[in-house]
Amino acid sequence: MEGSWIAIIPFIVVIVTAIKTKQVFPGLTLGLIVGAYFVEPSLIGGIEQAAQYIVDSLTDINNLKIIIFLYMFSGLVGIMKASGGIKGFVGLTSEKINTKREAILLTWASTLGTFSAPSFRIVTVAPIMKALLQKINMTRKELAFMIETSTQPVIVLIPIATAFVGYMVSVIEMGLQNQGIEADPYSMFIRSIPFNFFAISMIVIGTLFVIFRHPKEIDQDERDPERIKDEDNTSADDIEAKPWNLIIPVSLVIILTLFLTWWDGNQQGYGFFQAFIEADVLQAMVVALFITLLITVIMQIIQKNSLKNTIHEFIEAGNNLMSVILLLAVVWGLSSVTEDLGFSTFVTNNVDWVPAMLIPPVMFLIGSFVSYFIGSSWGTWGILMPLGVSLAQAADASLPLVIGAVFASGSFGSIASPLSDNNNTIAGLLNINAMQYARYKLVPALIALAISAVLYGVMTFIL
């Protein structure tokens, strides 16, 4: 469909409804339905089309891998909790983790083994850190933001063994091919990393924000005794502390994910480093988790824990994430309907006013606007990278700088947007309101955005 202003109406509906209801899900659902009626304007055609978008999003192979991973890992956390793994780990760390700064150091240290993908890092780290909340002076929003600050902004800067690198290289390659530019896309990606100013700024500002910010009031959902009570109840007296029931499964997931990522690329005939770039990281994550889950169940049997109870804990914990999975399905459906309405074409057709000397900062600001409203860094990169490379080529601007600006703009939406997968996943895991959490982190994200925009302007003249 030819892009027009109609393509942005579903996003407007989402934002307005979410603000009014203070909930993300009603806004997403209404936005999806409105967009579907533009695609299929008949009495029940819009509803049928909206349902089809959700079905399509749930049957997309990559989306399905994410859903399976989230459900299985949530179930694995349930097993670790019931078998004393989380309680034991908290007991091991409780003597050393007593302050917010020590918790921050532990969170950053955990990036060494959990950098494969944002969803992997969030579902691995959040339940463990949540169990330490009762010991440290930190709200759930602070904890969530601390984890997010060390997730997306870090992963986009890592050139191997992540779920992002293959896609990021592919969108660069697409842009280069469209312009007939003979350059190695991976080398171009490496050269663009220092120019991802938002990711770098967000790491610094986000960490300082958590360390030095002292909230004057606690939100009602964090003050409520029923919400403060740890849902995991990891300190229950009837659970024996067994830290290895956490350490072994988590270590296995991390080690197997890295190994299977390399193995997948190696089987395709690539060398050691290139294998990490070309591999299907999502597939490796799912397989690694499945193997870990089987080993964990065997461990429970060896420890003479009831197999029936183990399966029950797995299913119950996995089901706790169903609301997040449903939310993601609607987000993916909304993304599809807006693309069918020509959102990317609308954006592309309305940037011809960009002055040649301001291409990097303007591309960054446009991309940040787009990523905020669609909540997807991948979607933003796919929409704007060909355009950014085209404008850079026409104006003889620095390609690595423009590519870095596009990647940075996608990271803004992933952090700041209430529609992003990361925002809703971590809010679900930590039992906080997704809209309130998105507002909480908007100020530091906007500060990082302003700093980045200035840096892109300065670097345009320097380069």
Phi, psi and omega in degrees: 000140181294132184292134176212179182298341179301331184296338181267351182300315179303323179292322177298317178300317180300309184295313182298313181295319180296321179293318182292317184269345184060028177223143181281318189300314179299321179295316178299315182296314181294320178297320177297316181294316179300313179298321180295325178289332174292324179287318183229081187279072173223170190308307178249359181298321180295318179295316179298319181293320178299316178297322180294322177299318180294316179299316180298321180294326181281343180256357174296131189300318181289320176297320180295322178296320179296316180298313181299317180297312181299315182294313182295320182290322176298320176295321178297320177298322178299319178295316180298322179295309184294333182266007177086009182293310181293317178301317180294319180294317177300321178297321179294321185270346187298330180287337183254334182257099182234350183230167179299318183294323177293324176295322178295317178299319179295319179298315180292324179297328182290345179294338182300330182244359186234030185268007185296319183201150179304314182298320179298312182295316183296311183286341177280312190273321187304311181297325180291312181292328178300323181292341179269355186302324183292348181260336186246152181278081185209138176276168179294324179295319177298316179298314180299316182292323178299318179292316180296322180299328181262018182246271183304311181299330179280315186297324181290347180264356183265124188273359179218158168060033174236163178289346184271322195300318180298317180291318181298318178294322183292323180288328174295315180300320178298316179294319179295317180296321180298330182259002180067030181270123179270098179207152179283119184297325180291319176299321178295322177297314179302316181292337182276342185303315179296344181261010173275073189295328182293315180300315181294315179296320183294324178299314182290308184293318180298318179294315178296322180299317181288322183292314191258347181282132176238099184301135181285334179214152178263135179300155184302322183291343177263342179275331183300121182305326180291330179275329180292325180306129183292115183298331181284338179049049187290347182259017181302137185293334185275002179254123178284134181287118179225085186302331181293340176287352170252315186299315183294309180299315181295318178297318179299315180301314183294310183296315181294324178298314179296315181296312183291331174297311177298317184299318180299314179292323179296321179293339177275359175095016182264155176289182190303302183289319180296332179298321178293330182283318186272349186288158173272094186294322179301316178298317179298320179298315182295314181296317179299319180292322180296316178297316179299319180298317178298316180295321180296318178297318178298320176301319180294322179294317179299323179281004179063031171276147184298125177297322179299316179292323179298314179296320179298315180296321179299310182294317182297316180292320177298320180295336178297339182262005182296326179296323177292318180297318178297320179298317180296323179298320179289321176301313180296321178296319178297320178299319181293317182293323179290327174293321177294334177277356176087035182298314182295322177295320178299316179296313182299321184283353185238031178235016181286354179275356186291120176296143185303320184284350183246018183301311181300307181294323181290319176299321179296315182291319177296315180297324178294320177298312180298312185293329178295320185277335178259345176067023185224120175290318180299316179298318180296316179298317180295324181288314193260341184298312177301321179294316181297315178297320179297313180293321179296320179295317182293324184262003182057039177274167180290118180297312179301324180293315180293318178298317177298324179294320179295314179297321179296321182295323177294324179294329178299313180296322180298325179277312193268333188285134174291351181266354187289150178303315183298316181302312185283328179293312183288327176296320178294319181292326183260006176057051176236157181289124186296321180292316179297321179294319179298320178293324181302319185264003182292321182298306178298327179294320179291326176297315178296324178297315181297316179299317181296317180300318178296317180297321178295322177296317180293315182293332177301318181282327180292317184274000000 
